[in-house]
Amino acid sequence: QVHLVESGGGLVQPGGSLRLSCTASGVGDSFSFYDAAWYRQAPGKQRELVAMITVRWNVNLGESVKGRTTISRDNEKNTVYLEMNSLNPEDTAVYYCNVMRSRLNYWGKGTLVTVSS
């Protein structure tokens, strides 16, 4: 069973930055065969894609975060990272890690990011 654990959330001031990590366990040596993504869900809103990185390292970013977001992965550490800067209150949400391979689809429990002064 694949298990994802996110970390790095918390309170961030407007204009600040964050770095989230998501580490997978239960994947053995196959993490490099999974596409990985970060989603977020703000209160009262639908879950939306923040960023995705495929097994071939192709990157897709959500429109609202383009220009201030980087997604990366370390297959040796079974970890995917999300870095965002110029945060604003609209970035407040629970951020979820997601990995996918064929019909396999796993989610983390999420980490809360609050952007507030």
C-alpha positions, 0 to 999 in steps of 0.5 A, spaced: 500 500 500 502 506 497 502 512 503 504 519 502 506 524 507 506 531 506 510 536 510 511 544 510 505 547 511 503 552 516 502 560 516 505 564 511 505 572 511 503 575 504 508 575 499 512 570 502 514 563 500 513 556 501 516 549 500 512 543 501 514 536 501 511 529 499 514 523 501 512 516 498 512 509 502 510 503 499 513 504 492 519 500 493 524 502 487 518 504 482 517 512 484 520 514 478 514 510 474 509 515 477 506 521 475 506 526 481 502 532 482 500 537 488 492 539 488 489 544 493 482 545 496 480 552 499 474 552 503 468 552 499 471 551 493 473 545 489 480 541 489 484 544 483 491 542 480 497 546 482 502 543 479 504 536 476 510 533 474 510 527 469 515 521 469 518 524 464 519 530 468 514 534 463 511 540 468 504 542 468 502 548 472 495 551 474 493 558 471 493 561 478 500 559 480 504 560 473 510 564 474 511 563 481 511 556 482 516 550 481 515 543 482 520 538 482 522 530 484 527 526 487 526 519 485 532 517 489 528 519 495 521 518 493 519 525 494 516 530 490 516 538 492 512 544 491 515 551 491 511 557 491 513 564 492 509 571 492 503 568 496 497 571 497 491 570 501 488 566 495 493 561 496 490 559 503 488 552 502 489 544 504 495 542 499 494 535 497 500 530 494 497 525 488 501 520 485 498 516 479 500 510 475 496 507 470 489 505 474 493 506 481 491 513 484 494 515 491 492 521 495 496 524 501 492 527 507 494 534 506 497 539 509 494 546 511 497 553 508 495 559 511 497 566 508 495 571 513 498 577 516 
